[in-house]
Amino acid sequence: MVRILLVEDDPDARPLLEGILRSRGYHVTIAESMASATAILGSQPFDLLVCYVNLRGQQCADRCRHDEDYRRKGAGGERFAPAAR
């Protein structure tokens, strides 16, 4: 099963996105911020990290592309899926 870490700060969007991904058979873990995502990534591996490019003042794309810790523990380096609002 593909493990996805979904970083979503909008409380209305979280259950919707989670439901869509789960209905397609993915195992989804939710993080409400990049700080939460960092803690979660430190404790378990994921196949894919999904987050908005500009996560309310936090540069998710920049952080994930340049942070070796995310590459090593998170999405495996090349499996990064930024989304735009």
C-alpha positions in Angstrom: 0.0 0.0 0.0 1.3 3.5 -0.9 1.8 5.7 2.1 1.0 9.3 1.7 1.8 12.2 4.0 -0.7 14.9 3.3 0.2 18.4 4.7 -2.9 20.5 4.7 -3.6 23.5 7.0 -7.2 24.1 6.0 -9.5 22.2 8.4 -12.3 22.1 5.8 -10.1 20.6 3.0 -8.3 18.0 5.2 -11.2 15.5 5.4 -12.1 15.9 1.8 -8.6 15.3 0.5 -8.1 12.5 2.9 -11.3 10.8 1.8 -10.4 11.1 -1.9 -7.0 9.5 -1.3 -8.3 6.8 1.0 -11.1 5.9 -1.5 -8.4 5.1 -4.0 -6.7 2.7 -1.6 -3.9 4.9 -0.2 -2.8 4.9 3.4 -3.0 8.6 4.4 -1.4 10.4 7.3 -2.3 14.0 7.9 -0.1 16.8 9.1 -1.6 20.3 9.8 1.7 22.2 9.3 5.2 21.8 8.1 6.3 21.5 11.8 3.9 18.6 12.2 5.1 17.0 8.9 8.8 17.3 10.1 7.9 15.4 13.3 6.0 12.7 11.4 8.7 12.3 8.8 11.2 11.7 11.6 9.2 8.8 12.9 8.0 6.9 9.8 8.7 6.6 6.0 6.3 7.7 3.2 6.2 7.0 -0.5 4.7 10.4 -1.3 4.5 13.8 0.3 1.6 16.0 -0.9 1.4 19.7 0.2 0.6 23.1 -1.2 3.5 25.0 -2.7 2.7 28.0 -0.4 1.4 26.5 2.8 0.2 29.7 4.6 3.6 31.3 4.8 5.6 28.1 4.8 7.4 27.2 1.6 6.6 23.6 1.4 8.2 23.1 -2.0 11.4 24.8 -1.1 11.6 23.0 2.2 11.1 19.6 0.7 13.4 20.1 -2.3 16.3 21.4 -0.3 16.0 19.5 3.0 18.0 16.3 2.9 16.1 15.0 5.9 12.9 15.1 3.9 14.5 13.3 1.0 16.0 10.6 3.2 13.0 10.0 5.5 10.1 11.3 3.5 9.2 10.9 -0.1 12.4 9.2 -1.3 13.7 12.3 -3.1 11.9 12.3 -6.4 8.4 11.6 -5.4 7.3 15.1 -4.5 3.8 16.3 -5.5 3.4 20.1 -4.9 -0.1 21.4 -5.5 -1.2 24.9 -6.2 -4.3 26.7 -4.7 
